[in-house]
């Protein structure tokens, strides 16, 4: 499995990262036993990087159960502190940090993660939300640095709310964080414009999420696809005309099989092409999806020509989160 050193720590981490968002059940029901089996499969294949969050339902409990039954090397664990503000805070840059992460909350979240996961230290501890209006100093960052000094966490990170990667630039330049998690995929490659290179210069990891665009870039979506109750994708793919989404995905088939074995492999290889991207996160709680992603990560790198064509001609910036969540914010405030 391909690895990158986590910039500020030097620890080798797999460029394919197991994301636990699917363990929240947002993509429908899943089998807990299969999920644990898949975690063990991934760790056995060298996927030693895991990203989870307090916000992901029972994900931490499932990971803890898998860890207890695992006899191999402990994976590199990144997790996130859940904000306690209103749901619409996700789309509201004006909300104060005291409403999301009041004094003491970050520390309690870290201690909860340590206890539930059953580990002595968290390799990366991220805020699950960050707005530039919060600045680059304050009690919240002091709490994170105190956790780091105590050995409870090894690295500090933030997860950005949407594709507006530029909101993290001052924080990256401050030298006080170790990682930034951001949306990055074929349709939304804006993080490659300057964030990735700036992070590399400042020894800050780039953790790419939504690399398969909630599965849409795998080509599974059809005009007749029906999502079950509670499936996050029902809102995601119907935020705009579904026919336009399908048309744009179909256009990517021209790259198959010359440049990748599948659409999913193409999407993953696009993100991994930039060496400044530390790791690409994908939900892999279903075994066959994990196997496909592992195979894709082992394929030859995407050619410069194919990457350039995708980057120049297939970007499609939609910002679902701003359209849907910010829209809910405005409606709520009326």
N, C-alpha and C positions, 0 to 999 in steps of 0.2 A: 504494500500500500504506500502511495506517495505521502511524504510527510513534509512539513515545514517547521522550522523552529518557531515557537511562540515568541515573538520579538523581544519582549522585556524579560522573559524568563530563560529563554534558550531551550526549553523543553520541546522535544520533537512531538508534534501532534499531526494526526492524519489530516490530509486535505479534504477528505470526506468526513463530515461530522454528523453523528446521529442526533437529529432534532426530535424532541419529545412532544411537540405540539399535538401530534396525532393521538397521543395518550390521554389527551383531555376529552377525546370523543367528538371533536369538532368536525371530523370527516365521517361521522357515523359510528356505529357500534364496532368494537374490535374484541378480539379474543385475548384475554390477559396472559394466558399460558403461551400463546404464539408470540406475544409481544416480548415476553421474557426470553423465550427461545431465540427470537430475532436479535435481541441485545447481545446474547451470548455468541450468536453467529457473527455479528459485526465485530465484536471484540476479538474473536478468534481469527478474523480476516485482517486484523490490524487497524480497524476503525477504532482508534483509542480515544477519540474526542467525542464528548457528549455535551449537548446543550439542553438545559431544562429550565424550569421556572416555577416559582411558588404559585403562579397564576394558572398552571396547567393541570388543575384538578388533582387526580391521584398519580400524576406522572412520577413525582418524587418517591412515592411509596412503591411504585412498580420498579423503578430503578434500584431502590434499596433492596427489594426482594431479589432482583437479579444479581446485585453485588454480593449478597450473602451466599448465593449459590455458585459464585464464580471463583475459581481457584487461580486464575491467571493474573497478570499485572493489572493493577487498578487503573481504570481509564482516567483521562484528564477531564475534569468536570467543571463546566461553566453553568452557572445558574443566575437567576434574576430576582431582585426584590420587587414584590408586587406593590403597586401604588394603591392607596386607599381612597383616592378622590372619586368623584362620580365617573361613571363609564364614559361620558362624553369628554372627559379630560384628555382622552387620547387625541382628540382633534382640536384642542384648544390651547394654543401657545400662551395665552394670557393667564392661565390658571397658576397661582403661586405654588412654589414647591412645598410650602407648609401645608397645603391642602392635600398633596399627594404623598409626600414623605416627611411627616412631622418629626421633630426631634425624637430620637430613640427608635423610630420605626425601622430604619435600615439595619440597625444593630440587631433588633429582635428578629427581623427576617433572616439575617445571616445565621443567627443561632438556631432558628427553626429549621433552616435547610441542613445545617450540620447534624442536628438531632435526627431528623427524619431520614436523611440519606445514610446516616450512620458512618460518617467520615470525620476525620480530625481537622481537615482543612478543605476549603473550597478553592480550586485552582483559579477560577475567575468569578467574581461577583459583580453583576451588572445591575444598574437601574433599568427597570423595564420600560422606562419612559424618560426622555430628557428634552427640555426646551431651552433654547439659548437665553431666554429671559431669566433663567435661573443663575446665569453667570458661570464663572469658573472658580468660585471660592464660596465658602459658607459652611455652616454646620454640617450639611449633608456630605460634603466632600471630606470634612474633618472626621466624620464618623467612619467613612470608608477607609481613610488612611489609618485611623486607629485600629480598625479590624485587620488591616494589612500588617501593621506594626506588631500586633499581638499574635500573628501567625494563623489567625482564623481564616483569612483569605490570602491568596498570593498575588492576585492582580485585580485591578479595578477597571470596570467597563461600563459603557452605556449602550442601550438599544434604542435606535431612533424610531420615531413613530411612523414614518412613511419615507418616500423616496427623496425627501429634501435633505440630502446628505450634508449640504453646506452648513446646517445648523451645528454640526459637530466640529467645524474647523477651529474655532477659538479654543475649544477644550483640548483638541489634539495638540495645538501649539503650546498649550499651557504646561505640558510635560507632567500632568498629574493623573493621567489615565493610561491604561495599558491596552484597551481594545474598544472598537466601535462595531456594533452589529447593525447592518443596514440592508435594505432591499437591494438585490442585484440579480438581474436575469436578462435574457435576450431582449425582452420587451422594454426593460427598464435598466439600462446600463449606466445611468448618470453618475453612479458612485465611482466609475472608472475615470471620469473627467478630471478630477483633481484629488478627491478624498483618498483614493488608494495610494497614490504616489506620495501624498503628504504624510499619510500614516507610516509608510515605509521609511521615510526620512526621519521620522520621530520615534521609531521603534514601537509603533502602536499596531496591534493586530486588526485586520479587517475580517470580520465574520459575516459572510454573505448569507442572507436568508431569502426565502421565497424564490430560490433558484429555479424551481419548476413552476413558478407562478401558481401556487396552490394546486398543482397537478395539471393545469391547463396546457402547459407546454409539452406534456406527454402525448397529447392528441386524443385523450379519452372523451372529450366533450363532443356531443352531437346535438342536433336540434331537438332530439327526443329524450335527452338525458334528464332524468328526474332524480332529485335529491331527497333524502329522507328528512324527517323532522329533526331539527337541531343541527343539520349539516351546514356549516359555515359557507360552503361553496354555493349554496342556493342564492345568497345575497351577492356573493363575489362575482360570479359569472353573469349575473343578470343585472349588474349595475349599469351596463350599456347593452347595445344590441348584441345578442349572442351570435348572430350570423356573422357579424364583423370579427368577433374573436375567432370563430372557427375559420373564417377566410384567411386570417393572418397566420394561424397555426398551419393550415394546409400549405401555405406558401413556403414554409420551412421544410416541407418534405423534399424539396429539390436538393437538399443537402444530404439526403439519405439515399443509399448507404455509403457514398463516396467519402463523406467526412465524419460519419458517426453511424453506429449500428442501429440507432433508434432516435426518435425525437427526444426522449428523456436523456439519452446519452449526449445528444447535441447540446441540450440546455446545460447539462452539468459541465461538459467540456468547455463551453463558452465561458463560464464563470471561472473555471480553473486555469484558463489560458493565461490570465494575468498573474505573474508570480507574486505580486504584491497582495493578492487575496490569500489570507492565511488558510481559511477553510470555507467550504461550502456546506451549509446545513440543509438537510432534507429529512422529512418525516419518514421513518422506516419501520413502523410497528408491524407491518405486514411482511412476512418473510420473502415472498417473491419480489416485492419492490426493493427490499434490501439487497437481494442477490443481483438484481438488474443494476442498481446503483453502484455496487462494488465492481461489477464487470465494466461499467462505463468509466469508472475512475481509473481503471487499469488500461483502458484503450490508449493508443498513441494520442499525443496532444493535437488539438485542433490546429490546422494549418493557419499561417498568418493571413493568407488570402481569404479563407472561409471566415475567420474571425472578423476581418475588416468588412466583408460583405454583410455579415450579420449586424455588426455595430453601426454601419452607415445606413443600411437600407431596411432594417427590420425593427428598429426601436419604435416603441409605441407607448408613450408615457400617458397613463390614465389616472394614476393616484386614486385608487379605489378608496383608500382610507380617508382622504380629505373629502371626497365627494359624498361618501356615506356617513362617516362619523362626524365630520364637521357639519354636514347637513343636519344631523340629529341634534348637534349642539345648538345650532341656530334656532331650530324648531323648539327645542326645550326652553330656550331663553325668551321666547315670545310670550 
